[in-house]
C-alpha cells in the first residue's frame, strides 16, 4: 500500500480544527491503485455541514490540501466525506 502518513495527518489536523466533536473524526485511507488513495473522512453528523461548508468550499479546500500532501508522498489522493 502506498505510504499516506502525511496525507492522513494533514487531513486529520485540518478537519479536527473545523469540527466541534474532535473525538468523532476518523480518517481512513483506502487504496485505489498502486499510487492512488481515497481518504475517507467520518465526523459526527452534527459536524458534517461544517466540514462540507457553503457550496462545498471547505470540502474543496480540504481536498486541495490533501492533494498537495499526496504530491509530497508521490500518491494521487481524493477525499470523500462519509456519513
PDB file of N, CA, C and O in Angstrom:
ATOM      1  N   UNK A   1       0.845  -1.186   0.000  1.00  0.00           N
ATOM      2  CA  UNK A   1       0.000   0.000   0.000  1.00  0.00           C
ATOM      3  C   UNK A   1       0.886   1.244   0.000  1.00  0.00           C
ATOM      4  O   UNK A   1       1.951   1.275   0.617  1.00  0.00           O
ATOM      5  N   UNK A   2       0.422   2.248  -0.697  1.00  0.00           N
ATOM      6  CA  UNK A   2       1.173   3.497  -0.781  1.00  0.00           C
ATOM      7  C   UNK A   2       1.240   4.158   0.598  1.00  0.00           C
ATOM      8  O   UNK A   2       0.293   4.080   1.381  1.00  0.00           O
ATOM      9  N   UNK A   3       2.351   4.798   0.878  1.00  0.00           N
ATOM     10  CA  UNK A   3       2.544   5.486   2.153  1.00  0.00           C
ATOM     11  C   UNK A   3       1.723   6.770   2.162  1.00  0.00           C
ATOM     12  O   UNK A   3       1.863   7.608   1.271  1.00  0.00           O
ATOM     13  N   UNK A   4       0.869   6.923   3.165  1.00  0.00           N
ATOM     14  CA  UNK A   4      -0.016   8.092   3.215  1.00  0.00           C
ATOM     15  C   UNK A   4      -0.022   8.769   4.577  1.00  0.00           C
ATOM     16  O   UNK A   4      -0.994   9.436   4.930  1.00  0.00           O
ATOM     17  N   UNK A   5       1.028   8.610   5.331  1.00  0.00           N
ATOM     18  CA  UNK A   5       1.068   9.166   6.679  1.00  0.00           C
ATOM     19  C   UNK A   5       0.894  10.679   6.681  1.00  0.00           C
ATOM     20  O   UNK A   5       0.133  11.212   7.488  1.00  0.00           O
ATOM     21  N   UNK A   6       1.583  11.370   5.793  1.00  0.00           N
ATOM     22  CA  UNK A   6       1.487  12.835   5.748  1.00  0.00           C
ATOM     23  C   UNK A   6       0.064  13.260   5.406  1.00  0.00           C
ATOM     24  O   UNK A   6      -0.488  14.164   6.033  1.00  0.00           O
ATOM     25  N   UNK A   7      -0.527  12.605   4.408  1.00  0.00           N
ATOM     26  CA  UNK A   7      -1.888  12.948   3.986  1.00  0.00           C
ATOM     27  C   UNK A   7      -2.864  12.735   5.142  1.00  0.00           C
ATOM     28  O   UNK A   7      -3.688  13.604   5.427  1.00  0.00           O
ATOM     29  N   UNK A   8      -2.774  11.596   5.800  1.00  0.00           N
ATOM     30  CA  UNK A   8      -3.671  11.313   6.927  1.00  0.00           C
ATOM     31  C   UNK A   8      -3.517  12.354   8.027  1.00  0.00           C
ATOM     32  O   UNK A   8      -4.509  12.851   8.560  1.00  0.00           O
ATOM     33  N   UNK A   9      -2.286  12.682   8.364  1.00  0.00           N
ATOM     34  CA  UNK A   9      -2.042  13.660   9.429  1.00  0.00           C
ATOM     35  C   UNK A   9      -2.563  15.045   9.063  1.00  0.00           C
ATOM     36  O   UNK A   9      -3.155  15.730   9.897  1.00  0.00           O
ATOM     37  N   UNK A  10      -2.344  15.452   7.826  1.00  0.00           N
ATOM     38  CA  UNK A  10      -2.791  16.780   7.384  1.00  0.00           C
ATOM     39  C   UNK A  10      -4.316  16.861   7.395  1.00  0.00           C
ATOM     40  O   UNK A  10      -4.883  17.828   7.903  1.00  0.00           O
ATOM     41  N   UNK A  11      -4.980  15.845   6.836  1.00  0.00           N
ATOM     42  CA  UNK A  11      -6.443  15.856   6.792  1.00  0.00           C
ATOM     43  C   UNK A  11      -7.016  15.797   8.207  1.00  0.00           C
ATOM     44  O   UNK A  11      -7.970  16.511   8.516  1.00  0.00           O
ATOM     45  N   UNK A  12      -6.445  14.955   9.069  1.00  0.00           N
ATOM     46  CA  UNK A  12      -6.909  14.869  10.462  1.00  0.00           C
ATOM     47  C   UNK A  12      -6.757  16.208  11.173  1.00  0.00           C
ATOM     48  O   UNK A  12      -7.652  16.631  11.905  1.00  0.00           O
ATOM     49  N   UNK A  13      -5.647  16.863  10.963  1.00  0.00           N
ATOM     50  CA  UNK A  13      -5.377  18.147  11.607  1.00  0.00           C
ATOM     51  C   UNK A  13      -6.381  19.209  11.148  1.00  0.00           C
ATOM     52  O   UNK A  13      -6.978  19.907  11.967  1.00  0.00           O
ATOM     53  N   UNK A  14      -6.557  19.318   9.837  1.00  0.00           N
ATOM     54  CA  UNK A  14      -7.445  20.355   9.295  1.00  0.00           C
ATOM     55  C   UNK A  14      -8.888  20.101   9.725  1.00  0.00           C
ATOM     56  O   UNK A  14      -9.552  21.003  10.234  1.00  0.00           O
ATOM     57  N   UNK A  15      -9.369  18.886   9.523  1.00  0.00           N
ATOM     58  CA  UNK A  15     -10.763  18.568   9.874  1.00  0.00           C
ATOM     59  C   UNK A  15     -10.962  18.678  11.384  1.00  0.00           C
ATOM     60  O   UNK A  15     -12.005  19.146  11.840  1.00  0.00           O
ATOM     61  N   UNK A  16      -9.972  18.251  12.155  1.00  0.00           N
ATOM     62  CA  UNK A  16     -10.071  18.321  13.608  1.00  0.00           C
ATOM     63  C   UNK A  16     -10.238  19.738  14.128  1.00  0.00           C
ATOM     64  O   UNK A  16     -10.841  19.949  15.180  1.00  0.00           O
ATOM     65  N   UNK A  17      -9.706  20.711  13.396  1.00  0.00           N
ATOM     66  CA  UNK A  17      -9.837  22.112  13.818  1.00  0.00           C
ATOM     67  C   UNK A  17     -11.114  22.770  13.297  1.00  0.00           C
ATOM     68  O   UNK A  17     -11.439  23.892  13.684  1.00  0.00           O
ATOM     69  N   UNK A  18     -11.829  22.079  12.427  1.00  0.00           N
ATOM     70  CA  UNK A  18     -13.087  22.621  11.899  1.00  0.00           C
ATOM     71  C   UNK A  18     -14.271  22.158  12.745  1.00  0.00           C
ATOM     72  O   UNK A  18     -15.194  22.932  12.999  1.00  0.00           O
ATOM     73  N   UNK A  19     -14.248  20.908  13.177  1.00  0.00           N
ATOM     74  CA  UNK A  19     -15.393  20.306  13.857  1.00  0.00           C
ATOM     75  C   UNK A  19     -15.442  20.678  15.330  1.00  0.00           C
ATOM     76  O   UNK A  19     -14.456  21.145  15.899  1.00  0.00           O
ATOM     77  N   UNK A  20     -16.609  20.463  15.944  1.00  0.00           N
ATOM     78  CA  UNK A  20     -16.756  20.677  17.378  1.00  0.00           C
ATOM     79  C   UNK A  20     -16.418  19.411  18.155  1.00  0.00           C
ATOM     80  O   UNK A  20     -15.831  19.489  19.235  1.00  0.00           O
ATOM     81  N   UNK A  21     -16.783  18.236  17.617  1.00  0.00           N
ATOM     82  CA  UNK A  21     -16.530  16.955  18.278  1.00  0.00           C
ATOM     83  C   UNK A  21     -15.313  16.295  17.638  1.00  0.00           C
ATOM     84  O   UNK A  21     -15.445  15.445  16.758  1.00  0.00           O
ATOM     85  N   UNK A  22     -14.133  16.697  18.090  1.00  0.00           N
ATOM     86  CA  UNK A  22     -12.877  16.209  17.523  1.00  0.00           C
ATOM     87  C   UNK A  22     -12.692  14.708  17.708  1.00  0.00           C
ATOM     88  O   UNK A  22     -12.035  14.062  16.892  1.00  0.00           O
ATOM     89  N   UNK A  23     -13.267  14.143  18.775  1.00  0.00           N
ATOM     90  CA  UNK A  23     -13.113  12.709  19.047  1.00  0.00           C
ATOM     91  C   UNK A  23     -13.868  11.838  18.044  1.00  0.00           C
ATOM     92  O   UNK A  23     -13.553  10.657  17.902  1.00  0.00           O
ATOM     93  N   UNK A  24     -14.844  12.392  17.356  1.00  0.00           N
ATOM     94  CA  UNK A  24     -15.636  11.627  16.404  1.00  0.00           C
ATOM     95  C   UNK A  24     -15.011  11.583  15.015  1.00  0.00           C
ATOM     96  O   UNK A  24     -15.542  10.912  14.129  1.00  0.00           O
ATOM     97  N   UNK A  25     -13.902  12.276  14.802  1.00  0.00           N
ATOM     98  CA  UNK A  25     -13.266  12.335  13.483  1.00  0.00           C
ATOM     99  C   UNK A  25     -12.415  11.082  13.262  1.00  0.00           C
ATOM    100  O   UNK A  25     -11.561  10.742  14.080  1.00  0.00           O
ATOM    101  N   UNK A  26     -12.666  10.403  12.137  1.00  0.00           N
ATOM    102  CA  UNK A  26     -11.809   9.296  11.725  1.00  0.00           C
ATOM    103  C   UNK A  26     -11.387   9.522  10.279  1.00  0.00           C
ATOM    104  O   UNK A  26     -12.195   9.914   9.438  1.00  0.00           O
ATOM    105  N   UNK A  27     -10.127   9.273  10.005  1.00  0.00           N
ATOM    106  CA  UNK A  27      -9.566   9.422   8.662  1.00  0.00           C
ATOM    107  C   UNK A  27      -8.996   8.072   8.275  1.00  0.00           C
ATOM    108  O   UNK A  27      -8.076   7.568   8.920  1.00  0.00           O
ATOM    109  N   UNK A  28      -9.551   7.480   7.207  1.00  0.00           N
ATOM    110  CA  UNK A  28      -9.164   6.139   6.794  1.00  0.00           C
ATOM    111  C   UNK A  28      -8.696   6.154   5.347  1.00  0.00           C
ATOM    112  O   UNK A  28      -9.443   6.576   4.465  1.00  0.00           O
ATOM    113  N   UNK A  29      -7.460   5.696   5.084  1.00  0.00           N
ATOM    114  CA  UNK A  29      -7.010   5.594   3.691  1.00  0.00           C
ATOM    115  C   UNK A  29      -7.494   4.284   3.064  1.00  0.00           C
ATOM    116  O   UNK A  29      -7.447   3.228   3.694  1.00  0.00           O
ATOM    117  N   UNK A  30      -7.956   4.369   1.822  1.00  0.00           N
ATOM    118  CA  UNK A  30      -8.382   3.193   1.068  1.00  0.00           C
ATOM    119  C   UNK A  30      -7.611   3.192  -0.239  1.00  0.00           C
ATOM    120  O   UNK A  30      -7.730   4.125  -1.033  1.00  0.00           O
ATOM    121  N   UNK A  31      -6.826   2.155  -0.464  1.00  0.00           N
ATOM    122  CA  UNK A  31      -6.005   2.095  -1.672  1.00  0.00           C
ATOM    123  C   UNK A  31      -6.887   1.887  -2.896  1.00  0.00           C
ATOM    124  O   UNK A  31      -7.724   0.984  -2.917  1.00  0.00           O
ATOM    125  N   UNK A  32      -6.700   2.711  -3.902  1.00  0.00           N
ATOM    126  CA  UNK A  32      -7.457   2.634  -5.148  1.00  0.00           C
ATOM    127  C   UNK A  32      -6.608   2.083  -6.285  1.00  0.00           C
ATOM    128  O   UNK A  32      -7.147   1.635  -7.297  1.00  0.00           O
ATOM    129  N   UNK A  33      -5.320   2.108  -6.135  1.00  0.00           N
ATOM    130  CA  UNK A  33      -4.384   1.654  -7.158  1.00  0.00           C
ATOM    131  C   UNK A  33      -2.987   1.743  -6.590  1.00  0.00           C
ATOM    132  O   UNK A  33      -2.817   2.063  -5.414  1.00  0.00           O
ATOM    133  N   UNK A  34      -1.973   1.463  -7.410  1.00  0.00           N
ATOM    134  CA  UNK A  34      -0.606   1.476  -6.895  1.00  0.00           C
ATOM    135  C   UNK A  34      -0.159   2.830  -6.354  1.00  0.00           C
ATOM    136  O   UNK A  34       0.645   2.891  -5.424  1.00  0.00           O
ATOM    137  N   UNK A  35      -0.671   3.910  -6.928  1.00  0.00           N
ATOM    138  CA  UNK A  35      -0.289   5.237  -6.428  1.00  0.00           C
ATOM    139  C   UNK A  35      -1.506   6.149  -6.288  1.00  0.00           C
ATOM    140  O   UNK A  35      -1.401   7.366  -6.439  1.00  0.00           O
ATOM    141  N   UNK A  36      -2.660   5.547  -5.998  1.00  0.00           N
ATOM    142  CA  UNK A  36      -3.892   6.310  -5.804  1.00  0.00           C
ATOM    143  C   UNK A  36      -4.537   5.900  -4.488  1.00  0.00           C
ATOM    144  O   UNK A  36      -4.686   4.713  -4.198  1.00  0.00           O
ATOM    145  N   UNK A  37      -4.914   6.890  -3.704  1.00  0.00           N
ATOM    146  CA  UNK A  37      -5.510   6.624  -2.393  1.00  0.00           C
ATOM    147  C   UNK A  37      -6.741   7.498  -2.205  1.00  0.00           C
ATOM    148  O   UNK A  37      -6.730   8.691  -2.508  1.00  0.00           O
ATOM    149  N   UNK A  38      -7.802   6.879  -1.698  1.00  0.00           N
ATOM    150  CA  UNK A  38      -9.009   7.600  -1.317  1.00  0.00           C
ATOM    151  C   UNK A  38      -8.971   7.761   0.195  1.00  0.00           C
ATOM    152  O   UNK A  38      -8.793   6.782   0.920  1.00  0.00           O
ATOM    153  N   UNK A  39      -9.134   8.971   0.669  1.00  0.00           N
ATOM    154  CA  UNK A  39      -9.161   9.239   2.099  1.00  0.00           C
ATOM    155  C   UNK A  39     -10.621   9.410   2.505  1.00  0.00           C
ATOM    156  O   UNK A  39     -11.291  10.341   2.057  1.00  0.00           O
ATOM    157  N   UNK A  40     -11.114   8.504   3.360  1.00  0.00           N
ATOM    158  CA  UNK A  40     -12.485   8.599   3.844  1.00  0.00           C
ATOM    159  C   UNK A  40     -12.479   9.340   5.177  1.00  0.00           C
ATOM    160  O   UNK A  40     -11.761   8.964   6.104  1.00  0.00           O
ATOM    161  N   UNK A  41     -13.281  10.390   5.263  1.00  0.00           N
ATOM    162  CA  UNK A  41     -13.371  11.192   6.479  1.00  0.00           C
ATOM    163  C   UNK A  41     -14.765  11.015   7.059  1.00  0.00           C
ATOM    164  O   UNK A  41     -15.770  11.243   6.384  1.00  0.00           O
ATOM    165  N   UNK A  42     -14.807  10.608   8.313  1.00  0.00           N
ATOM    166  CA  UNK A  42     -16.075  10.472   9.024  1.00  0.00           C
ATOM    167  C   UNK A  42     -16.067  11.429  10.209  1.00  0.00           C
ATOM    168  O   UNK A  42     -15.073  11.547  10.926  1.00  0.00           O
ATOM    169  N   UNK A  43     -17.199  12.109  10.401  1.00  0.00           N
ATOM    170  CA  UNK A  43     -17.345  13.027  11.533  1.00  0.00           C
ATOM    171  C   UNK A  43     -18.694  12.765  12.185  1.00  0.00           C
ATOM    172  O   UNK A  43     -19.494  11.975  11.685  1.00  0.00           O
ATOM    173  N   UNK A  44     -18.936  13.429  13.294  1.00  0.00           N
ATOM    174  CA  UNK A  44     -20.270  13.375  13.897  1.00  0.00           C
ATOM    175  C   UNK A  44     -21.248  13.999  12.910  1.00  0.00           C
ATOM    176  O   UNK A  44     -20.893  14.918  12.172  1.00  0.00           O
ATOM    177  N   UNK A  45     -22.481  13.496  12.898  1.00  0.00           N
ATOM    178  CA  UNK A  45     -23.488  14.019  11.958  1.00  0.00           C
ATOM    179  C   UNK A  45     -23.661  15.530  12.097  1.00  0.00           C
ATOM    180  O   UNK A  45     -23.879  16.230  11.109  1.00  0.00           O
ATOM    181  N   UNK A  46     -23.563  16.021  13.319  1.00  0.00           N
ATOM    182  CA  UNK A  46     -23.756  17.455  13.548  1.00  0.00           C
ATOM    183  C   UNK A  46     -22.620  18.305  12.979  1.00  0.00           C
ATOM    184  O   UNK A  46     -22.786  19.509  12.780  1.00  0.00           O
ATOM    185  N   UNK A  47     -21.467  17.686  12.717  1.00  0.00           N
ATOM    186  CA  UNK A  47     -20.316  18.422  12.183  1.00  0.00           C
ATOM    187  C   UNK A  47     -20.155  18.309  10.666  1.00  0.00           C
ATOM    188  O   UNK A  47     -19.334  19.018  10.084  1.00  0.00           O
ATOM    189  N   UNK A  48     -20.916  17.440  10.024  1.00  0.00           N
ATOM    190  CA  UNK A  48     -20.729  17.214   8.590  1.00  0.00           C
ATOM    191  C   UNK A  48     -20.941  18.495   7.787  1.00  0.00           C
ATOM    192  O   UNK A  48     -20.207  18.747   6.831  1.00  0.00           O
ATOM    193  N   UNK A  49     -21.919  19.299   8.153  1.00  0.00           N
ATOM    194  CA  UNK A  49     -22.170  20.558   7.451  1.00  0.00           C
ATOM    195  C   UNK A  49     -21.000  21.522   7.565  1.00  0.00           C
ATOM    196  O   UNK A  49     -20.687  22.241   6.616  1.00  0.00           O
ATOM    197  N   UNK A  50     -20.356  21.539   8.720  1.00  0.00           N
ATOM    198  CA  UNK A  50     -19.183  22.406   8.914  1.00  0.00           C
ATOM    199  C   UNK A  50     -18.042  21.980   8.008  1.00  0.00           C
ATOM    200  O   UNK A  50     -17.337  22.818   7.447  1.00  0.00           O
ATOM    201  N   UNK A  51     -17.865  20.680   7.870  1.00  0.00           N
ATOM    202  CA  UNK A  51     -16.750  20.154   7.084  1.00  0.00           C
ATOM    203  C   UNK A  51     -16.986  20.374   5.586  1.00  0.00           C
ATOM    204  O   UNK A  51     -16.042  20.618   4.836  1.00  0.00           O
ATOM    205  N   UNK A  52     -18.229  20.287   5.161  1.00  0.00           N
ATOM    206  CA  UNK A  52     -18.525  20.485   3.744  1.00  0.00           C
ATOM    207  C   UNK A  52     -18.564  21.974   3.417  1.00  0.00           C
ATOM    208  O   UNK A  52     -18.043  22.391   2.382  1.00  0.00           O
ATOM    209  N   UNK A  53     -19.169  22.775   4.279  1.00  0.00           N
ATOM    210  CA  UNK A  53     -19.190  24.220   4.077  1.00  0.00           C
ATOM    211  C   UNK A  53     -20.220  24.660   3.050  1.00  0.00           C
ATOM    212  O   UNK A  53     -20.851  23.842   2.380  1.00  0.00           O
ATOM    213  N   UNK A  54     -20.371  25.962   2.948  1.00  0.00           N
ATOM    214  CA  UNK A  54     -21.313  26.510   1.967  1.00  0.00           C
ATOM    215  C   UNK A  54     -20.818  26.224   0.566  1.00  0.00           C
ATOM    216  O   UNK A  54     -19.674  26.506   0.211  1.00  0.00           O
ATOM    217  N   UNK A  55     -21.716  25.655  -0.215  1.00  0.00           N
ATOM    218  CA  UNK A  55     -21.410  25.301  -1.611  1.00  0.00           C
ATOM    219  C   UNK A  55     -20.175  24.421  -1.735  1.00  0.00           C
ATOM    220  O   UNK A  55     -19.543  24.392  -2.790  1.00  0.00           O
ATOM    221  N   UNK A  56     -19.822  23.701  -0.669  1.00  0.00           N
ATOM    222  CA  UNK A  56     -18.707  22.767  -0.718  1.00  0.00           C
ATOM    223  C   UNK A  56     -17.335  23.402  -0.676  1.00  0.00           C
ATOM    224  O   UNK A  56     -16.336  22.767  -1.016  1.00  0.00           O
ATOM    225  N   UNK A  57     -17.285  24.647  -0.261  1.00  0.00           N
ATOM    226  CA  UNK A  57     -15.997  25.366  -0.280  1.00  0.00           C
ATOM    227  C   UNK A  57     -14.983  24.771   0.691  1.00  0.00           C
ATOM    228  O   UNK A  57     -13.809  24.634   0.344  1.00  0.00           O
ATOM    229  N   UNK A  58     -15.409  24.421   1.887  1.00  0.00           N
ATOM    230  CA  UNK A  58     -14.481  23.858   2.873  1.00  0.00           C
ATOM    231  C   UNK A  58     -14.012  22.483   2.406  1.00  0.00           C
ATOM    232  O   UNK A  58     -12.826  22.167   2.501  1.00  0.00           O
ATOM    233  N   UNK A  59     -14.929  21.672   1.906  1.00  0.00           N
ATOM    234  CA  UNK A  59     -14.569  20.343   1.400  1.00  0.00           C
ATOM    235  C   UNK A  59     -13.566  20.458   0.256  1.00  0.00           C
ATOM    236  O   UNK A  59     -12.609  19.686   0.182  1.00  0.00           O
ATOM    237  N   UNK A  60     -13.783  21.410  -0.624  1.00  0.00           N
ATOM    238  CA  UNK A  60     -12.859  21.622  -1.743  1.00  0.00           C
ATOM    239  C   UNK A  60     -11.471  22.019  -1.241  1.00  0.00           C
ATOM    240  O   UNK A  60     -10.457  21.575  -1.780  1.00  0.00           O
ATOM    241  N   UNK A  61     -11.436  22.856  -0.209  1.00  0.00           N
ATOM    242  CA  UNK A  61     -10.158  23.277   0.370  1.00  0.00           C
ATOM    243  C   UNK A  61      -9.441  22.090   1.017  1.00  0.00           C
ATOM    244  O   UNK A  61      -8.226  21.951   0.875  1.00  0.00           O
ATOM    245  N   UNK A  62     -10.177  21.243   1.722  1.00  0.00           N
ATOM    246  CA  UNK A  62      -9.577  20.056   2.336  1.00  0.00           C
ATOM    247  C   UNK A  62      -9.017  19.135   1.247  1.00  0.00           C
ATOM    248  O   UNK A  62      -7.927  18.584   1.398  1.00  0.00           O
ATOM    249  N   UNK A  63      -9.757  18.972   0.159  1.00  0.00           N
ATOM    250  CA  UNK A  63      -9.278  18.131  -0.956  1.00  0.00           C
ATOM    251  C   UNK A  63      -8.003  18.717  -1.571  1.00  0.00           C
ATOM    252  O   UNK A  63      -7.086  17.975  -1.925  1.00  0.00           O
ATOM    253  N   UNK A  64      -7.946  20.030  -1.695  1.00  0.00           N
ATOM    254  CA  UNK A  64      -6.753  20.671  -2.261  1.00  0.00           C
ATOM    255  C   UNK A  64      -5.534  20.464  -1.379  1.00  0.00           C
ATOM    256  O   UNK A  64      -4.448  20.158  -1.873  1.00  0.00           O
ATOM    257  N   UNK A  65      -5.712  20.629  -0.081  1.00  0.00           N
ATOM    258  CA  UNK A  65      -4.608  20.435   0.855  1.00  0.00           C
ATOM    259  C   UNK A  65      -4.163  18.969   0.844  1.00  0.00           C
ATOM    260  O   UNK A  65      -2.967  18.681   0.887  1.00  0.00           O
ATOM    261  N   UNK A  66      -5.125  18.049   0.786  1.00  0.00           N
ATOM    262  CA  UNK A  66      -4.795  16.616   0.743  1.00  0.00           C
ATOM    263  C   UNK A  66      -4.036  16.271  -0.537  1.00  0.00           C
ATOM    264  O   UNK A  66      -3.113  15.456  -0.513  1.00  0.00           O
ATOM    265  N   UNK A  67      -4.420  16.887  -1.646  1.00  0.00           N
ATOM    266  CA  UNK A  67      -3.730  16.631  -2.913  1.00  0.00           C
ATOM    267  C   UNK A  67      -2.282  17.104  -2.841  1.00  0.00           C
ATOM    268  O   UNK A  67      -1.382  16.429  -3.342  1.00  0.00           O
ATOM    269  N   UNK A  68      -2.054  18.249  -2.225  1.00  0.00           N
ATOM    270  CA  UNK A  68      -0.687  18.750  -2.072  1.00  0.00           C
ATOM    271  C   UNK A  68       0.136  17.852  -1.161  1.00  0.00           C
ATOM    272  O   UNK A  68       1.310  17.595  -1.430  1.00  0.00           O
ATOM    273  N   UNK A  69      -0.476  17.379  -0.089  1.00  0.00           N
ATOM    274  CA  UNK A  69       0.222  16.456   0.810  1.00  0.00           C
ATOM    275  C   UNK A  69       0.515  15.142   0.088  1.00  0.00           C
ATOM    276  O   UNK A  69       1.564  14.535   0.304  1.00  0.00           O
ATOM    277  N   UNK A  70      -0.401  14.707  -0.762  1.00  0.00           N
ATOM    278  CA  UNK A  70      -0.197  13.487  -1.538  1.00  0.00           C
ATOM    279  C   UNK A  70       0.954  13.621  -2.510  1.00  0.00           C
ATOM    280  O   UNK A  70       1.703  12.667  -2.725  1.00  0.00           O
ATOM    281  N   UNK A  71       1.103  14.801  -3.103  1.00  0.00           N
ATOM    282  CA  UNK A  71       2.235  15.044  -4.006  1.00  0.00           C
ATOM    283  C   UNK A  71       3.548  14.865  -3.272  1.00  0.00           C
ATOM    284  O   UNK A  71       4.520  14.360  -3.833  1.00  0.00           O
ATOM    285  N   UNK A  72       3.574  15.281  -2.017  1.00  0.00           N
ATOM    286  CA  UNK A  72       4.781  15.145  -1.193  1.00  0.00           C
ATOM    287  C   UNK A  72       5.158  13.669  -1.025  1.00  0.00           C
ATOM    288  O   UNK A  72       6.337  13.324  -0.936  1.00  0.00           O
ATOM    289  N   UNK A  73       4.129  12.799  -0.983  1.00  0.00           N
ATOM    290  CA  UNK A  73       4.371  11.366  -0.805  1.00  0.00           C
ATOM    291  C   UNK A  73       4.341  10.590  -2.120  1.00  0.00           C
ATOM    292  O   UNK A  73       4.567   9.380  -2.134  1.00  0.00           O
ATOM    293  N   UNK A  74       4.064  11.275  -3.211  1.00  0.00           N
ATOM    294  CA  UNK A  74       4.054  10.620  -4.517  1.00  0.00           C
ATOM    295  C   UNK A  74       2.817   9.804  -4.808  1.00  0.00           C
ATOM    296  O   UNK A  74       2.878   8.835  -5.564  1.00  0.00           O
ATOM    297  N   UNK A  75       1.680  10.187  -4.212  1.00  0.00           N
ATOM    298  CA  UNK A  75       0.417   9.497  -4.468  1.00  0.00           C
ATOM    299  C   UNK A  75      -0.655  10.495  -4.862  1.00  0.00           C
ATOM    300  O   UNK A  75      -0.640  11.649  -4.433  1.00  0.00           O
ATOM    301  N   UNK A  76      -1.584  10.033  -5.686  1.00  0.00           N
ATOM    302  CA  UNK A  76      -2.756  10.853  -6.010  1.00  0.00           C
ATOM    303  C   UNK A  76      -3.796  10.598  -4.937  1.00  0.00           C
ATOM    304  O   UNK A  76      -4.057   9.447  -4.587  1.00  0.00           O
ATOM    305  N   UNK A  77      -4.382  11.641  -4.419  1.00  0.00           N
ATOM    306  CA  UNK A  77      -5.359  11.480  -3.347  1.00  0.00           C
ATOM    307  C   UNK A  77      -6.677  12.117  -3.714  1.00  0.00           C
ATOM    308  O   UNK A  77      -6.740  13.091  -4.464  1.00  0.00           O
ATOM    309  N   UNK A  78      -7.730  11.539  -3.163  1.00  0.00           N
ATOM    310  CA  UNK A  78      -9.052  12.135  -3.226  1.00  0.00           C
ATOM    311  C   UNK A  78      -9.641  11.982  -1.835  1.00  0.00           C
ATOM    312  O   UNK A  78      -9.320  11.032  -1.121  1.00  0.00           O
ATOM    313  N   UNK A  79     -10.490  12.900  -1.452  1.00  0.00           N
ATOM    314  CA  UNK A  79     -11.085  12.870  -0.114  1.00  0.00           C
ATOM    315  C   UNK A  79     -12.596  12.722  -0.287  1.00  0.00           C
ATOM    316  O   UNK A  79     -13.225  13.433  -1.071  1.00  0.00           O
ATOM    317  N   UNK A  80     -13.153  11.786   0.464  1.00  0.00           N
ATOM    318  CA  UNK A  80     -14.604  11.562   0.459  1.00  0.00           C
ATOM    319  C   UNK A  80     -15.108  11.735   1.882  1.00  0.00           C
ATOM    320  O   UNK A  80     -14.533  11.193   2.826  1.00  0.00           O
ATOM    321  N   UNK A  81     -16.170  12.481   2.028  1.00  0.00           N
ATOM    322  CA  UNK A  81     -16.764  12.708   3.343  1.00  0.00           C
ATOM    323  C   UNK A  81     -17.945  11.753   3.482  1.00  0.00           C
ATOM    324  O   UNK A  81     -18.920  11.848   2.736  1.00  0.00           O
ATOM    325  N   UNK A  82     -17.853  10.831   4.440  1.00  0.00           N
ATOM    326  CA  UNK A  82     -18.816   9.752   4.595  1.00  0.00           C
ATOM    327  C   UNK A  82     -19.712  10.009   5.786  1.00  0.00           C
ATOM    328  O   UNK A  82     -19.241  10.370   6.864  1.00  0.00           O
ATOM    329  N   UNK A  83     -21.019   9.821   5.584  1.00  0.00           N
ATOM    330  CA  UNK A  83     -21.978   9.979   6.700  1.00  0.00           C
ATOM    331  C   UNK A  83     -21.843   8.847   7.679  1.00  0.00           C
ATOM    332  O   UNK A  83     -22.561   8.805   8.678  1.00  0.00           O
TER     333      UNK A  83
END
